[in-house]
């Protein structure tokens, strides 16, 4: 048996190797599932959503505002009214100051809620006094009027609608009180002599409406000083509240009250009220 020639073996081995390489190169490589997933099945991240507006619409046609009236001094303590309004409509009234202590606390607790309700219902200072709380009611109405005046002065301008711009402007109703004139005229009544001394009344008026009454002369000295200090503030408030000289005399100050009323009437006569 012949031995294989070494060179022949080498050539056969080389040919087998080359054939194997060619065979391997001719084969189509299989798809890689992981690669296919990465290249063709990748999920795109969702687009960022638009930011939604916060808190809804802030364009309000009417916003609440508050105004506080001036302090009205009464025999039993100060009264001051605060109003909450929507546009020009009163939605809430409250007394931020009111008489307190002793019987005044009971009177205030009964009267003020009634006055608050009346102010909201009427929308003006033309409200009835609460029985048993005459001075508190008078002070409340005075402070309420000043709050309404401030509200009218500070009312925001509103754009009229197309329909409203064609309509004639509404006239001011008689129930709407006129704003007090800060430069109102003053009228002094006659000097009235009484058993205890002279009495003279001075009025400050807006047109023919009394916005302030004061005694520029009144009995003084000894007991008269105490009587005057008690009676005159009550008479001043009553004059402004009633808008006339038809006011009650103060108990314990009969002569001073009579002289006050007489001088008050003469001041009203001079003013043409």
C-alpha positions in Angstrom: 0.0 0.0 0.0 1.4 3.4 -1.0 2.0 6.1 1.6 0.3 9.4 1.0 2.6 12.1 -0.1 3.0 14.8 2.5 2.5 17.6 -0.1 -0.8 16.0 -1.2 -2.1 16.0 2.3 -1.3 19.6 2.7 -3.1 20.6 -0.5 -6.1 18.5 0.5 -6.3 20.1 3.9 -6.0 23.6 2.4 -8.7 22.9 -0.2 -11.0 21.6 2.6 -10.4 24.7 4.6 -11.0 27.1 1.7 -14.2 25.3 0.9 -15.4 25.5 4.4 -14.7 29.2 4.5 -16.6 29.8 1.2 -19.5 27.7 2.5 -19.7 29.7 5.7 -19.6 33.1 3.8 -22.4 32.0 1.5 -24.7 31.3 4.4 -27.2 34.3 5.2 -26.8 35.2 8.9 -30.0 34.8 11.0 -31.8 37.7 12.4 -31.1 38.5 16.0 -34.4 38.8 17.8 -32.9 41.2 20.3 -31.4 43.3 17.5 -34.7 43.4 15.6 -36.5 44.5 18.7 -34.1 47.2 19.3 -34.1 48.5 15.7 -37.7 48.2 14.6 -39.8 47.8 17.7 -38.5 50.6 19.9 -41.4 52.6 21.6 -41.1 56.4 21.1 -41.6 58.3 24.4 -44.8 60.2 24.4 -44.6 64.0 23.6 -44.8 66.2 26.6 -48.4 67.5 27.2 -49.1 71.2 27.2 -49.3 72.8 30.5 -53.0 73.4 31.5 -54.0 76.9 32.8 -53.9 77.2 36.5 -57.0 78.1 38.6 -59.4 78.5 35.7 -60.4 81.9 34.3 -59.3 84.9 36.4 -61.2 87.4 34.3 -64.1 88.3 36.6 -66.5 90.9 35.7 -67.1 92.0 39.3 -64.9 91.6 42.3 -65.9 92.2 45.9 -64.5 95.3 47.6 -64.8 96.8 51.1 -65.2 100.3 52.3 -65.3 101.6 55.9 -67.3 104.5 57.0 -66.1 107.3 59.3 -66.5 106.9 63.0 -69.7 108.4 64.4 -69.5 109.3 68.1 -72.6 108.7 70.2 -73.5 109.2 73.8 -72.8 105.6 74.5 -69.7 105.1 72.3 -68.4 105.2 68.7 -70.1 103.4 65.8 -68.4 102.6 62.6 -69.8 100.6 59.6 -67.9 98.5 57.0 -69.6 97.5 53.7 -68.7 94.7 51.3 -69.9 95.5 47.7 -70.0 93.6 44.4 -70.0 96.4 41.9 -72.3 99.0 43.4 -74.5 96.5 45.2 -74.1 96.1 49.0 -73.7 92.4 49.8 -72.7 92.7 53.5 -72.8 95.3 56.2 -71.1 95.0 59.6 -70.4 97.3 62.6 -66.6 97.2 63.3 -67.2 99.6 66.2 -70.3 99.8 68.4 -71.2 100.8 72.0 -70.3 98.1 74.6 -70.3 97.7 78.3 -73.2 97.3 80.7 -76.6 97.8 79.1 -74.9 99.0 75.9 -73.7 95.4 75.1 -77.2 94.1 75.2 -78.6 97.0 73.1 -75.8 96.6 70.5 -76.3 92.8 70.3 -80.0 93.3 69.5 -79.8 96.4 67.3 -76.7 96.0 65.1 -77.8 92.7 63.4 -81.1 94.4 62.5 -79.3 97.5 61.2 -76.9 95.3 59.1 -79.8 93.5 57.5 -81.6 96.7 56.8 -78.5 98.3 55.2 -78.1 95.3 52.8 -81.8 95.2 51.9 -82.1 99.0 51.3 -78.7 99.6 49.7 -78.9 103.1 51.2 -78.7 104.8 54.6 -82.4 105.5 54.5 -83.2 102.8 57.1 -85.4 102.8 60.2 -83.9 103.2 63.7 -84.2 100.2 66.0 -86.5 100.7 68.9 -84.6 101.2 72.1 -81.4 102.0 70.3 -82.0 105.5 69.0 -78.5 106.8 69.4 -76.7 103.7 68.2 -79.1 103.7 65.1 -78.3 107.4 64.4 -74.6 106.8 64.6 -74.9 103.7 62.4 -76.8 105.5 59.7 -74.3 108.4 59.7 -71.3 106.0 59.4 -73.2 103.9 56.8 -73.8 107.1 54.7 -70.1 107.9 54.7 -69.3 104.4 53.6 -71.7 104.6 50.8 -70.2 107.9 49.7 -66.7 106.4 49.7 -68.0 103.5 47.7 -69.6 105.8 45.1 -66.3 107.8 44.8 -64.2 104.7 44.4 -66.5 102.7 42.1 -64.5 101.1 39.2 -65.4 102.4 35.8 -67.3 99.9 33.8 -67.4 99.6 30.0 -71.1 99.9 28.8 -72.4 97.1 26.6 -73.5 98.0 23.1 -77.2 97.9 24.1 -76.6 99.9 27.2 -74.6 102.6 25.4 -77.7 103.3 23.2 -80.0 103.6 26.1 -80.4 106.8 28.1 -78.6 107.0 31.4 -80.9 106.3 34.3 -81.8 109.3 36.4 -80.8 109.3 40.1 -83.8 108.1 42.2 -85.1 110.2 45.0 -84.3 107.4 47.4 -80.5 107.7 46.7 -79.1 110.2 49.3 -76.9 112.9 48.0 -73.2 112.8 49.0 -72.5 115.3 51.8 -70.6 118.4 50.5 -67.3 118.6 52.5 -67.5 122.3 52.1 -71.1 122.5 53.3 -72.4 125.9 54.5 -72.8 126.7 58.2 -75.7 128.6 59.7 -75.8 130.0 63.3 -79.1 130.1 65.1 -80.1 132.9 67.5 -78.7 133.1 71.0 -81.4 131.9 73.4 -81.1 132.9 77.0 -82.1 130.3 79.6 -82.2 130.3 83.4 -78.7 128.7 83.4 -77.0 130.6 80.6 -77.2 131.2 76.8 -77.6 128.5 74.2 -76.7 128.9 70.5 -76.7 126.2 67.8 -74.6 126.0 64.7 -75.6 123.8 61.7 -73.5 122.5 58.9 -75.7 121.7 55.9 -75.5 120.1 52.5 -78.2 121.9 50.6 -81.0 121.9 53.2 -79.8 118.6 54.9 -78.2 118.8 58.3 -74.9 117.0 58.3 -73.7 118.3 61.6 -75.2 120.1 64.6 -73.3 121.7 67.5 -73.8 124.0 70.4 -71.4 126.9 70.2 -72.8 128.3 73.4 -74.3 126.3 76.3 -74.6 126.7 80.1 -71.4 126.1 82.1 -70.1 126.4 85.6 -70.8 124.1 88.5 -73.6 121.6 87.9 -74.4 123.2 84.5 -71.1 121.9 83.1 -72.0 118.4 83.9 -75.6 118.8 82.6 -74.3 120.4 79.3 -71.7 117.7 78.8 -74.5 115.0 79.0 -77.3 116.8 77.2 -75.7 118.6 74.3 -74.2 115.6 72.5 -77.7 113.9 72.6 -79.3 117.0 71.3 -76.7 117.3 68.5 -77.3 113.7 67.4 -81.1 114.1 67.6 -81.0 117.2 65.4 -79.0 115.4 62.7 -81.1 112.3 62.9 -84.5 114.1 62.7 -83.5 117.0 60.4 -85.8 119.2 62.4 -86.2 121.0 65.7 -88.9 118.4 66.7 -86.6 116.6 69.1 -87.2 115.3 72.6 -85.8 117.2 75.6 -83.0 115.4 77.5 -84.1 114.3 81.0 -82.5 116.5 83.6 -81.7 119.3 81.1 -85.1 120.8 80.5 -84.0 124.5 80.2 -80.9 123.7 78.1 -83.0 121.5 75.8 -85.7 124.2 75.3 -83.1 126.8 74.5 -81.3 124.4 72.1 -84.5 123.6 70.2 -85.4 127.3 69.9 -81.9 128.2 68.6 -82.0 125.2 66.3 -85.3 126.3 64.8 -83.9 129.7 64.1 -80.9 128.2 62.3 -83.2 126.0 60.2 -85.3 129.1 59.3 -82.2 131.0 58.2 -81.1 128.0 56.1 -84.5 127.7 54.5 -84.8 124.1 55.6 
